[in-house]
């Protein structure tokens, strides 16, 4: 099977829409909203990555996601609520492995938008984009096993557990477990 990532998506940033949401490129002006997410203890509890301490931390992330798009190694969207034009979260194929047609995802929402189906709506649109436009073969999600809501979301969308790694990640002075989930194109049929 000869399969390649569609690099044409890197010619012009793909703006997408769902019923309630717009998915667009990050802007520098999103730094404050990104900071509200990445500095929130409830959001970061299962993230196993450093909490943002300053607005500059969020500005660096935005620069980094812009760079990954330029380098064709990732594509990340700001999630905007259509009716209010408010930045409510983000989703990204933050690591694209071209030679294996595989991409790893990451996502988060502001807590006040949890439980409304926004992330499920987001994943459905962006999974479709991944398989049909980006032309990846598999999508990977690395999840803290204690993050039950994220595990439930992935399983609801037919992601399969590939591995459970015990204490494979050192973060914040301790070793933590992680679960790898994946979704293949064929899992959607």
C-alpha positions as CSV (number, residue, x, y, z in Angstrom):
1,X,0.0,0.0,0.0
2,X,1.4,3.4,-1.0
3,X,0.1,6.0,1.3
4,X,1.4,9.5,1.9
5,X,0.4,12.4,4.0
6,X,-1.3,15.2,2.0
7,X,1.2,18.0,2.4
8,X,-1.1,20.4,0.4
9,X,-2.9,21.1,3.6
10,X,0.2,23.1,4.6
11,X,-0.2,25.5,1.7
12,X,-3.1,27.3,3.3
13,X,-4.3,26.8,6.9
14,X,-7.5,24.7,6.9
15,X,-10.3,26.5,8.6
16,X,-13.1,24.1,9.4
17,X,-16.7,24.4,10.9
18,X,-19.2,22.2,12.7
19,X,-22.7,23.0,13.8
20,X,-21.6,25.1,16.8
21,X,-17.9,25.6,16.3
22,X,-15.2,27.2,14.1
23,X,-11.7,25.7,14.0
24,X,-9.1,28.2,12.9
25,X,-5.4,28.9,13.2
26,X,-4.1,30.4,16.5
27,X,-3.6,34.1,16.7
28,X,-1.3,35.9,19.0
29,X,-4.4,37.5,20.6
30,X,-5.4,34.0,21.7
31,X,-2.6,34.0,24.3
32,X,-4.8,35.2,27.1
33,X,-7.5,32.5,26.5
34,X,-4.9,29.8,26.1
35,X,-3.4,31.0,29.4
36,X,-6.8,30.7,31.1
37,X,-6.8,27.0,30.0
38,X,-3.2,26.1,30.6
39,X,-3.0,27.8,34.0
40,X,-6.2,26.2,35.3
41,X,-5.5,23.5,37.9
42,X,-8.6,21.5,36.9
43,X,-7.6,21.4,33.3
44,X,-3.9,20.7,34.0
45,X,-4.6,18.0,36.6
46,X,-4.3,15.1,34.0
47,X,-2.2,16.9,31.4
48,X,1.2,15.8,32.8
49,X,2.8,19.0,31.3
50,X,3.9,22.2,33.0
51,X,1.2,24.7,34.0
52,X,1.5,28.1,32.4
53,X,2.8,30.6,34.9
54,X,2.8,33.7,32.7
55,X,1.2,35.0,29.5
56,X,4.6,34.5,27.9
57,X,4.3,30.7,28.4
58,X,1.1,30.8,26.3
59,X,2.7,33.0,23.7
60,X,5.5,30.5,23.3
61,X,3.0,27.7,22.8
62,X,1.3,29.7,20.0
63,X,4.7,30.4,18.4
64,X,5.5,26.7,18.7
65,X,2.3,25.6,17.0
66,X,2.8,28.1,14.2
67,X,6.3,26.7,13.7
68,X,5.1,23.1,13.6
69,X,2.6,24.1,10.8
70,X,5.4,25.8,8.9
71,X,7.6,22.8,9.3
72,X,4.7,20.4,8.3
73,X,5.0,18.5,11.5
74,X,1.7,19.5,13.1
75,X,-1.5,21.3,12.6
76,X,-3.3,22.9,15.6
77,X,-6.7,24.7,15.8
78,X,-8.2,27.2,18.1
79,X,-11.8,26.1,18.9
80,X,-14.2,29.1,18.6
81,X,-17.8,29.0,19.7
82,X,-19.7,30.1,16.6
83,X,-22.5,32.0,18.4
84,X,-20.2,34.1,20.6
85,X,-16.9,34.1,18.7
86,X,-15.2,33.0,22.0
87,X,-12.0,31.0,22.1
88,X,-13.1,27.9,24.2
89,X,-10.3,25.5,23.6
90,X,-7.9,23.8,21.2
91,X,-7.3,20.7,19.3
92,X,-4.2,19.6,17.4
93,X,-2.4,17.0,15.4
94,X,0.6,18.2,17.4
95,X,2.9,15.5,16.1
96,X,2.7,14.2,12.6
97,X,4.9,11.2,11.7
98,X,4.9,11.4,7.9
99,X,6.7,8.2,7.2
100,X,4.1,6.2,9.2
101,X,1.1,8.3,8.2
102,X,0.3,8.6,11.9
103,X,-0.5,11.7,14.0
104,X,-0.8,12.3,17.8
105,X,-3.6,14.4,19.0
106,X,-4.0,16.8,22.0
107,X,-6.9,18.8,23.1
108,X,-8.4,20.9,26.0
109,X,-11.4,23.1,26.7
110,X,-12.1,25.8,29.2
111,X,-13.8,24.1,32.2
112,X,-17.0,26.2,31.8
113,X,-17.5,24.4,28.4
114,X,-17.0,20.9,29.8
115,X,-20.0,18.5,29.5
116,X,-21.7,20.2,26.6
117,X,-20.5,17.8,23.8
118,X,-18.0,20.4,22.4
119,X,-15.0,18.1,22.4
120,X,-17.0,15.2,20.9
121,X,-18.2,17.5,18.1
122,X,-14.6,18.7,17.7
123,X,-13.1,15.2,17.5
124,X,-15.7,14.1,14.9
125,X,-14.8,16.9,12.5
126,X,-11.1,16.7,13.0
127,X,-10.9,12.9,12.8
128,X,-12.7,13.2,9.5
129,X,-10.2,15.9,8.4
130,X,-7.3,13.7,9.5
131,X,-8.4,10.6,7.5
132,X,-9.9,12.4,4.4
133,X,-7.9,15.6,4.0
134,X,-4.5,15.0,5.8
135,X,-4.7,11.3,4.7
136,X,-3.2,9.8,7.8
137,X,-3.6,6.1,8.5
138,X,-3.8,6.2,12.3
139,X,-4.4,8.7,15.1
140,X,-2.8,8.3,18.5
141,X,-3.8,9.7,21.8
142,X,-1.6,9.5,24.9
143,X,-3.8,9.7,28.0
144,X,-3.3,9.7,31.8
145,X,-5.3,6.7,32.9
146,X,-6.9,8.7,35.7
147,X,-8.5,11.0,33.1
148,X,-11.7,9.1,32.9
149,X,-13.6,11.7,30.8
150,X,-10.9,11.7,28.1
151,X,-10.8,7.9,28.1
152,X,-14.6,7.7,27.8
153,X,-14.6,10.3,24.9
154,X,-11.9,8.3,23.0
155,X,-13.7,5.0,23.5
156,X,-17.0,6.5,22.4
157,X,-15.3,7.5,19.2
158,X,-14.0,4.0,18.6
159,X,-10.4,4.6,19.7
160,X,-8.8,1.3,20.8
161,X,-6.4,0.9,23.7
162,X,-3.0,-0.1,22.2
163,X,-0.9,-0.1,25.4
164,X,-0.8,0.7,29.0
165,X,2.6,1.9,30.1
166,X,3.4,1.7,33.8
167,X,5.4,4.6,35.2
168,X,6.8,5.5,31.8
169,X,6.7,9.2,32.2
170,X,8.5,11.3,34.8
171,X,6.6,14.5,35.6
172,X,6.5,16.8,38.6
173,X,8.9,14.7,40.6
174,X,7.1,11.3,40.1
175,X,6.6,8.6,37.6
176,X,3.1,8.4,36.1
177,X,1.4,5.8,33.9
178,X,0.0,6.5,30.4
179,X,-2.4,4.8,28.1
180,X,-2.0,4.9,24.3
181,X,-5.2,4.9,22.3
182,X,-5.4,4.7,18.5
183,X,-7.9,5.0,15.8
184,X,-7.5,3.5,12.4
185,X,-9.5,4.5,9.3
186,X,-10.9,0.9,9.3
187,X,-12.2,1.4,12.9
188,X,-14.8,3.9,11.5
189,X,-16.4,1.3,9.1
